[in-house]
Amino acid sequence: MSTVEAPVKQRAQIKERTLRTDNWRKYPYVTFVIFTAWVAYATVRAMWGGSFYVPQYHYLTPFYSPCVNDACHAAIGAGKVGNAADFGTFLPKGMPFFIPYAALSLPFLLGFRLTCYYYRKAYYRSFWASPQACGVKEPHAKYTGETRFPLIGQNLHRYFWVIAGLISLVNTWDAINAFHGKDGGFGIGLGTLVLLANVILLWGYTLSCHSCRHVMGGRLKNFSKHPVRYWAWTQVSRLNERHGQFALITLGSLVVADFYVMLVSSGTISDLRFIN
Ligand code: FES
């Protein structure tokens, strides 16, 4: 019996790079500008080594959390000294500037975002033109996928997700700590709300992750026998539809939270207080 071979999938033999007539360049170019600006801002702030904590209200920017440098024990902000090291320190003072105070979390968060399915699409298109858009010929002669170094590292995403979940718990602790008043005890200021909103969005991003969805409902043959996992999978699936939005919004919320803490910590502005 003769066998029928599947047709070889290859690009249609046309000279044009694409037949698309819409503005397909907008997405990769805008993404390139946004990501470059964000990375520049985050790099400068993470290595700044100052204006990251407001002792009066216990505001700690997410870019310095958990604060594990000995300098965090005497974090200065708005003319006061406070302790930003809630989880202990293992880095001595006087480390080179390129070792951030949050050296325990930032490398994993970077790995988490770099291997995120949404970000992969975004930076493959905008930084590597691989491809720049659907239906657009890419400049690379061959594509080996994520089966060899370095892109095989993308498969670490599920492990980064676990660590990112733990770091989100730390951020949650920071947000709860920010309900702190000038005279001690309970208090709420604009900084409290900014840090709280940021952590809620971070949870939205972390829980809407594809790996989270798989952990909840993956490898099951029969949902009806696992009602709790089915319920959790359904909830995560709803969030997952908005994963790309969470990915972008949290870039903004992280910058807003950090920038606000920086302004208050440096004494440039005063925190707007609602209670105490
Ligand atoms: S797929 Fe984006 S964080 Fe997991």
Boltz pocket constraint, residues with backbone or C-beta under 6 A from the ligand:
constraints:
  - pocket:
      binder: B
      contacts: [[A, 112], [A, 115], [A, 116], [A, 117], [A, 118], [A, 119], [A, 157], [A, 161], [A, 205], [A, 206], [A, 208], [A, 209], [A, 210], [A, 211], [A, 212], [A, 243]]
      max_distance: 6.0
